[in-house]
Amino acid sequence: MEIRYLGHATFELSDGDTTVLIDPFLGPNNPKAPVSADEVEPTHIVVTHGHVDHVADVIPVAKRTGAAVTAIVELANEFAEDLGDGHPVHDPNLGGTVQFDWGWVKYVPAWHTSTTPKGTVNTPAGVVVHLGGTTVYHAGDTALFGDLALVGRRTPIDVAIVPIGGHYTMDRHDAVEAVKLIGAPTVIPGHYDTFPPIETDAEAFKADVERETSSKVVLLEPGESWST
């Protein structure tokens, strides 16, 4: 699997045939995104929650590409209305798993808040994506909480994507503790350095994780990719 970082909390997972775009927040909405909404070609879009910095480009990308959209039920209902009849939209709730011919997506808890730009209240989540024999856990926008340990205990995680920017999510110090709970061998940080309130020291996060755990941290600049 190839994992491409598109800035903020937006990641693209691809096995060559299937491309899963998580939380599309692209240029020009995202000042750090290396591409615009017209320059991605996902087959599937997966959304953790409804804040604008995670959903800004869901509808334009889905309409242009025909990508199937998966989101927590209340958010999925809003997307379905915007996309119209016939567009594939999947609507799990926490604990739910959506099966695809290429793998699956499971929704797990995250501690955060969420209301869409239209005012739809929805429950924030993390997502576990199994694609191409690799299991990736995108923790969404979450605070540190003990049940992060249950995610990896239930399904061993190959790669964990965790927020480290603080202010709106856990900071880099809490994220080190989250890594200990999740237990993934590879960790990629996200949701940092996009705006001044979430600027942080990613190198210090990497050093702390690799000193205190057996996990290895992969730091990606927006536009860079890493392969499992």
Contacts in CASP RR format, 6 or more apart in sequence:
PFRMAT RR
TARGET T0000
AUTHOR 0000-0000-0000
METHOD contacts of the structure
MODEL  1
MEIRYLGHATFELSDGDTTVLIDPFLGPNNPKAPVSADEVEPTHIVVTHG
HVDHVADVIPVAKRTGAAVTAIVELANEFAEDLGDGHPVHDPNLGGTVQF
DWGWVKYVPAWHTSTTPKGTVNTPAGVVVHLGGTTVYHAGDTALFGDLAL
VGRRTPIDVAIVPIGGHYTMDRHDAVEAVKLIGAPTVIPGHYDTFPPIET
DAEAFKADVERETSSKVVLLEPGESWST
1 13 0 8 1.000
1 14 0 8 1.000
1 15 0 8 1.000
1 131 0 8 1.000
1 132 0 8 1.000
1 133 0 8 1.000
1 134 0 8 1.000
1 136 0 8 1.000
1 227 0 8 1.000
1 228 0 8 1.000
2 13 0 8 1.000
2 14 0 8 1.000
2 15 0 8 1.000
2 16 0 8 1.000
2 225 0 8 1.000
2 226 0 8 1.000
2 227 0 8 1.000
2 228 0 8 1.000
3 11 0 8 1.000
3 12 0 8 1.000
3 13 0 8 1.000
3 136 0 8 1.000
3 159 0 8 1.000
3 188 0 8 1.000
3 220 0 8 1.000
3 225 0 8 1.000
3 226 0 8 1.000
3 227 0 8 1.000
3 228 0 8 1.000
4 11 0 8 1.000
4 12 0 8 1.000
4 14 0 8 1.000
4 223 0 8 1.000
4 224 0 8 1.000
4 225 0 8 1.000
5 11 0 8 1.000
5 188 0 8 1.000
5 190 0 8 1.000
5 220 0 8 1.000
5 221 0 8 1.000
5 222 0 8 1.000
5 223 0 8 1.000
5 224 0 8 1.000
5 225 0 8 1.000
6 12 0 8 1.000
6 24 0 8 1.000
6 26 0 8 1.000
6 30 0 8 1.000
6 33 0 8 1.000
6 34 0 8 1.000
6 35 0 8 1.000
6 40 0 8 1.000
6 222 0 8 1.000
6 223 0 8 1.000
7 25 0 8 1.000
7 30 0 8 1.000
7 32 0 8 1.000
7 33 0 8 1.000
7 34 0 8 1.000
7 190 0 8 1.000
7 194 0 8 1.000
7 222 0 8 1.000
7 223 0 8 1.000
8 23 0 8 1.000
8 25 0 8 1.000
8 30 0 8 1.000
8 32 0 8 1.000
8 33 0 8 1.000
8 53 0 8 1.000
8 190 0 8 1.000
8 191 0 8 1.000
8 194 0 8 1.000
9 22 0 8 1.000
9 23 0 8 1.000
9 25 0 8 1.000
9 48 0 8 1.000
9 53 0 8 1.000
9 54 0 8 1.000
9 138 0 8 1.000
9 140 0 8 1.000
9 141 0 8 1.000
9 163 0 8 1.000
9 190 0 8 1.000
9 191 0 8 1.000
10 21 0 8 1.000
10 22 0 8 1.000
10 23 0 8 1.000
10 24 0 8 1.000
10 25 0 8 1.000
10 26 0 8 1.000
10 30 0 8 1.000
10 33 0 8 1.000
11 21 0 8 1.000
11 22 0 8 1.000
11 23 0 8 1.000
11 138 0 8 1.000
11 161 0 8 1.000
11 188 0 8 1.000
12 19 0 8 1.000
12 20 0 8 1.000
12 21 0 8 1.000
12 22 0 8 1.000
12 40 0 8 1.000
12 42 0 8 1.000
13 19 0 8 1.000
13 20 0 8 1.000
13 22 0 8 1.000
13 129 0 8 1.000
13 131 0 8 1.000
13 136 0 8 1.000
14 20 0 8 1.000
15 102 0 8 1.000
15 131 0 8 1.000
15 132 0 8 1.000
15 133 0 8 1.000
17 43 0 8 1.000
17 102 0 8 1.000
18 43 0 8 1.000
18 44 0 8 1.000
18 100 0 8 1.000
18 102 0 8 1.000
18 131 0 8 1.000
18 132 0 8 1.000
19 41 0 8 1.000
19 42 0 8 1.000
19 43 0 8 1.000
19 44 0 8 1.000
20 42 0 8 1.000
20 43 0 8 1.000
20 44 0 8 1.000
20 45 0 8 1.000
20 46 0 8 1.000
20 105 0 8 1.000
20 129 0 8 1.000
20 131 0 8 1.000
21 40 0 8 1.000
21 42 0 8 1.000
21 44 0 8 1.000
21 45 0 8 1.000
21 46 0 8 1.000
21 61 0 8 1.000
21 67 0 8 1.000
22 45 0 8 1.000
22 46 0 8 1.000
22 47 0 8 1.000
22 48 0 8 1.000
22 127 0 8 1.000
22 129 0 8 1.000
22 138 0 8 1.000
23 46 0 8 1.000
23 47 0 8 1.000
23 48 0 8 1.000
23 54 0 8 1.000
23 55 0 8 1.000
23 138 0 8 1.000
23 140 0 8 1.000
24 37 0 8 1.000
24 40 0 8 1.000
24 42 0 8 1.000
24 45 0 8 1.000
24 54 0 8 1.000
24 55 0 8 1.000
24 56 0 8 1.000
24 57 0 8 1.000
24 58 0 8 1.000
24 61 0 8 1.000
25 33 0 8 1.000
25 52 0 8 1.000
25 53 0 8 1.000
25 54 0 8 1.000
25 55 0 8 1.000
25 56 0 8 1.000
25 57 0 8 1.000
26 33 0 8 1.000
26 35 0 8 1.000
26 36 0 8 1.000
26 37 0 8 1.000
26 39 0 8 1.000
26 40 0 8 1.000
26 56 0 8 1.000
26 57 0 8 1.000
26 61 0 8 1.000
27 33 0 8 1.000
27 35 0 8 1.000
27 36 0 8 1.000
27 37 0 8 1.000
27 57 0 8 1.000
28 36 0 8 1.000
29 37 0 8 1.000
29 52 0 8 1.000
29 56 0 8 1.000
29 57 0 8 1.000
30 53 0 8 1.000
30 56 0 8 1.000
30 194 0 8 1.000
31 194 0 8 1.000
31 195 0 8 1.000
32 193 0 8 1.000
32 194 0 8 1.000
32 222 0 8 1.000
33 222 0 8 1.000
34 222 0 8 1.000
34 223 0 8 1.000
35 223 0 8 1.000
37 57 0 8 1.000
37 60 0 8 1.000
37 61 0 8 1.000
37 64 0 8 1.000
38 64 0 8 1.000
40 61 0 8 1.000
40 65 0 8 1.000
41 65 0 8 1.000
42 61 0 8 1.000
42 65 0 8 1.000
42 67 0 8 1.000
43 65 0 8 1.000
43 67 0 8 1.000
43 68 0 8 1.000
44 67 0 8 1.000
44 68 0 8 1.000
44 69 0 8 1.000
44 70 0 8 1.000
44 100 0 8 1.000
45 58 0 8 1.000
45 61 0 8 1.000
45 62 0 8 1.000
45 67 0 8 1.000
45 68 0 8 1.000
45 69 0 8 1.000
45 70 0 8 1.000
46 69 0 8 1.000
46 70 0 8 1.000
46 71 0 8 1.000
46 105 0 8 1.000
46 127 0 8 1.000
46 129 0 8 1.000
46 138 0 8 1.000
47 54 0 8 1.000
47 55 0 8 1.000
47 58 0 8 1.000
47 69 0 8 1.000
47 70 0 8 1.000
47 71 0 8 1.000
47 72 0 8 1.000
47 75 0 8 1.000
47 79 0 8 1.000
48 54 0 8 1.000
48 110 0 8 1.000
48 124 0 8 1.000
48 125 0 8 1.000
48 126 0 8 1.000
48 127 0 8 1.000
48 138 0 8 1.000
48 140 0 8 1.000
48 141 0 8 1.000
49 72 0 8 1.000
49 75 0 8 1.000
49 110 0 8 1.000
49 112 0 8 1.000
49 114 0 8 1.000
49 122 0 8 1.000
49 123 0 8 1.000
49 124 0 8 1.000
49 125 0 8 1.000
49 140 0 8 1.000
49 141 0 8 1.000
50 71 0 8 1.000
50 75 0 8 1.000
50 114 0 8 1.000
50 115 0 8 1.000
50 116 0 8 1.000
50 120 0 8 1.000
50 122 0 8 1.000
50 124 0 8 1.000
51 114 0 8 1.000
51 115 0 8 1.000
51 116 0 8 1.000
51 141 0 8 1.000
52 116 0 8 1.000
52 117 0 8 1.000
53 194 0 8 1.000
54 140 0 8 1.000
54 141 0 8 1.000
55 75 0 8 1.000
55 116 0 8 1.000
55 117 0 8 1.000
58 69 0 8 1.000
58 79 0 8 1.000
59 79 0 8 1.000
59 82 0 8 1.000
59 83 0 8 1.000
61 67 0 8 1.000
62 69 0 8 1.000
62 79 0 8 1.000
62 83 0 8 1.000
62 87 0 8 1.000
63 83 0 8 1.000
63 87 0 8 1.000
66 87 0 8 1.000
66 88 0 8 1.000
68 88 0 8 1.000
68 89 0 8 1.000
68 90 0 8 1.000
69 76 0 8 1.000
69 79 0 8 1.000
69 83 0 8 1.000
69 87 0 8 1.000
69 88 0 8 1.000
69 89 0 8 1.000
69 90 0 8 1.000
70 76 0 8 1.000
70 89 0 8 1.000
70 90 0 8 1.000
70 91 0 8 1.000
70 92 0 8 1.000
70 98 0 8 1.000
70 105 0 8 1.000
71 79 0 8 1.000
71 89 0 8 1.000
71 90 0 8 1.000
71 91 0 8 1.000
71 122 0 8 1.000
72 91 0 8 1.000
72 92 0 8 1.000
72 93 0 8 1.000
72 94 0 8 1.000
72 107 0 8 1.000
72 122 0 8 1.000
72 123 0 8 1.000
72 124 0 8 1.000
72 125 0 8 1.000
73 91 0 8 1.000
73 92 0 8 1.000
73 93 0 8 1.000
74 120 0 8 1.000
74 121 0 8 1.000
74 122 0 8 1.000
74 123 0 8 1.000
75 114 0 8 1.000
75 116 0 8 1.000
75 120 0 8 1.000
75 122 0 8 1.000
76 89 0 8 1.000
76 90 0 8 1.000
76 91 0 8 1.000
77 91 0 8 1.000
77 120 0 8 1.000
78 116 0 8 1.000
78 118 0 8 1.000
78 120 0 8 1.000
79 89 0 8 1.000
80 87 0 8 1.000
80 89 0 8 1.000
80 91 0 8 1.000
83 89 0 8 1.000
90 98 0 8 1.000
90 105 0 8 1.000
92 98 0 8 1.000
92 105 0 8 1.000
92 106 0 8 1.000
92 107 0 8 1.000
93 107 0 8 1.000
93 123 0 8 1.000
94 107 0 8 1.000
94 108 0 8 1.000
94 109 0 8 1.000
94 123 0 8 1.000
94 125 0 8 1.000
95 106 0 8 1.000
95 107 0 8 1.000
95 108 0 8 1.000
96 106 0 8 1.000
96 107 0 8 1.000
97 104 0 8 1.000
97 105 0 8 1.000
97 106 0 8 1.000
97 107 0 8 1.000
98 104 0 8 1.000
98 105 0 8 1.000
98 106 0 8 1.000
102 131 0 8 1.000
102 132 0 8 1.000
103 130 0 8 1.000
103 131 0 8 1.000
103 132 0 8 1.000
104 129 0 8 1.000
104 130 0 8 1.000
105 127 0 8 1.000
105 128 0 8 1.000
105 129 0 8 1.000
105 130 0 8 1.000
106 127 0 8 1.000
106 128 0 8 1.000
106 155 0 8 1.000
107 125 0 8 1.000
107 126 0 8 1.000
107 127 0 8 1.000
108 125 0 8 1.000
108 126 0 8 1.000
108 127 0 8 1.000
108 128 0 8 1.000
108 137 0 8 1.000
108 150 0 8 1.000
108 151 0 8 1.000
109 125 0 8 1.000
109 126 0 8 1.000
109 147 0 8 1.000
110 124 0 8 1.000
110 125 0 8 1.000
110 126 0 8 1.000
110 139 0 8 1.000
110 140 0 8 1.000
110 141 0 8 1.000
110 142 0 8 1.000
111 124 0 8 1.000
111 142 0 8 1.000
111 143 0 8 1.000
111 144 0 8 1.000
111 145 0 8 1.000
112 124 0 8 1.000
112 140 0 8 1.000
112 141 0 8 1.000
112 142 0 8 1.000
112 143 0 8 1.000
112 169 0 8 1.000
113 124 0 8 1.000
114 121 0 8 1.000
114 122 0 8 1.000
114 123 0 8 1.000
114 124 0 8 1.000
115 121 0 8 1.000
115 122 0 8 1.000
116 122 0 8 1.000
124 140 0 8 1.000
124 141 0 8 1.000
124 142 0 8 1.000
125 140 0 8 1.000
126 137 0 8 1.000
126 138 0 8 1.000
126 139 0 8 1.000
126 140 0 8 1.000
126 142 0 8 1.000
127 137 0 8 1.000
127 138 0 8 1.000
127 140 0 8 1.000
128 135 0 8 1.000
128 136 0 8 1.000
128 137 0 8 1.000
128 138 0 8 1.000
128 151 0 8 1.000
128 155 0 8 1.000
128 157 0 8 1.000
129 135 0 8 1.000
129 136 0 8 1.000
129 137 0 8 1.000
129 138 0 8 1.000
130 136 0 8 1.000
130 155 0 8 1.000
134 158 0 8 1.000
134 159 0 8 1.000
134 228 0 8 1.000
135 155 0 8 1.000
135 156 0 8 1.000
135 157 0 8 1.000
135 158 0 8 1.000
135 159 0 8 1.000
136 157 0 8 1.000
136 158 0 8 1.000
136 159 0 8 1.000
136 160 0 8 1.000
136 161 0 8 1.000
137 151 0 8 1.000
137 152 0 8 1.000
137 157 0 8 1.000
137 159 0 8 1.000
137 160 0 8 1.000
137 161 0 8 1.000
137 182 0 8 1.000
137 184 0 8 1.000
138 161 0 8 1.000
139 148 0 8 1.000
139 160 0 8 1.000
139 161 0 8 1.000
139 162 0 8 1.000
139 163 0 8 1.000
139 178 0 8 1.000
139 182 0 8 1.000
140 161 0 8 1.000
140 163 0 8 1.000
140 169 0 8 1.000
140 191 0 8 1.000
141 163 0 8 1.000
141 168 0 8 1.000
141 169 0 8 1.000
141 191 0 8 1.000
142 148 0 8 1.000
142 163 0 8 1.000
142 169 0 8 1.000
142 170 0 8 1.000
142 178 0 8 1.000
143 169 0 8 1.000
143 170 0 8 1.000
143 174 0 8 1.000
144 170 0 8 1.000
144 174 0 8 1.000
144 175 0 8 1.000
144 177 0 8 1.000
144 178 0 8 1.000
146 181 0 8 1.000
148 178 0 8 1.000
148 181 0 8 1.000
148 182 0 8 1.000
149 181 0 8 1.000
149 182 0 8 1.000
151 157 0 8 1.000
151 182 0 8 1.000
152 182 0 8 1.000
152 183 0 8 1.000
152 184 0 8 1.000
157 182 0 8 1.000
157 183 0 8 1.000
157 184 0 8 1.000
158 184 0 8 1.000
158 185 0 8 1.000
158 186 0 8 1.000
158 228 0 8 1.000
159 184 0 8 1.000
159 186 0 8 1.000
159 187 0 8 1.000
159 188 0 8 1.000
159 228 0 8 1.000
160 179 0 8 1.000
160 182 0 8 1.000
160 183 0 8 1.000
160 184 0 8 1.000
160 186 0 8 1.000
160 187 0 8 1.000
160 188 0 8 1.000
160 215 0 8 1.000
161 187 0 8 1.000
161 188 0 8 1.000
161 189 0 8 1.000
161 190 0 8 1.000
162 170 0 8 1.000
162 175 0 8 1.000
162 178 0 8 1.000
162 179 0 8 1.000
162 182 0 8 1.000
162 187 0 8 1.000
162 188 0 8 1.000
162 189 0 8 1.000
162 190 0 8 1.000
163 169 0 8 1.000
163 170 0 8 1.000
163 175 0 8 1.000
163 189 0 8 1.000
163 190 0 8 1.000
163 191 0 8 1.000
163 192 0 8 1.000
164 170 0 8 1.000
164 171 0 8 1.000
164 172 0 8 1.000
164 175 0 8 1.000
164 189 0 8 1.000
164 190 0 8 1.000
164 191 0 8 1.000
164 192 0 8 1.000
164 200 0 8 1.000
164 202 0 8 1.000
164 205 0 8 1.000
165 171 0 8 1.000
165 172 0 8 1.000
165 190 0 8 1.000
165 191 0 8 1.000
165 192 0 8 1.000
165 193 0 8 1.000
165 198 0 8 1.000
165 199 0 8 1.000
165 200 0 8 1.000
166 172 0 8 1.000
166 174 0 8 1.000
166 192 0 8 1.000
166 197 0 8 1.000
166 198 0 8 1.000
166 200 0 8 1.000
167 197 0 8 1.000
167 198 0 8 1.000
168 191 0 8 1.000
168 197 0 8 1.000
168 198 0 8 1.000
169 191 0 8 1.000
169 198 0 8 1.000
170 178 0 8 1.000
171 200 0 8 1.000
172 189 0 8 1.000
172 192 0 8 1.000
172 200 0 8 1.000
172 201 0 8 1.000
172 202 0 8 1.000
172 204 0 8 1.000
172 205 0 8 1.000
172 208 0 8 1.000
173 208 0 8 1.000
175 189 0 8 1.000
175 205 0 8 1.000
176 205 0 8 1.000
176 208 0 8 1.000
176 209 0 8 1.000
176 212 0 8 1.000
176 213 0 8 1.000
179 187 0 8 1.000
179 209 0 8 1.000
179 213 0 8 1.000
179 215 0 8 1.000
180 212 0 8 1.000
180 213 0 8 1.000
183 213 0 8 1.000
183 215 0 8 1.000
184 215 0 8 1.000
185 214 0 8 1.000
185 215 0 8 1.000
185 216 0 8 1.000
186 215 0 8 1.000
186 216 0 8 1.000
186 217 0 8 1.000
186 218 0 8 1.000
186 228 0 8 1.000
187 209 0 8 1.000
187 215 0 8 1.000
187 216 0 8 1.000
187 217 0 8 1.000
187 218 0 8 1.000
188 217 0 8 1.000
188 218 0 8 1.000
188 219 0 8 1.000
188 220 0 8 1.000
188 226 0 8 1.000
189 202 0 8 1.000
189 205 0 8 1.000
189 206 0 8 1.000
189 217 0 8 1.000
189 219 0 8 1.000
191 198 0 8 1.000
192 198 0 8 1.000
192 199 0 8 1.000
192 200 0 8 1.000
192 202 0 8 1.000
193 199 0 8 1.000
193 200 0 8 1.000
193 202 0 8 1.000
202 219 0 8 1.000
203 219 0 8 1.000
205 217 0 8 1.000
206 217 0 8 1.000
206 219 0 8 1.000
209 215 0 8 1.000
209 217 0 8 1.000
210 216 0 8 1.000
210 217 0 8 1.000
218 226 0 8 1.000
220 226 0 8 1.000
END
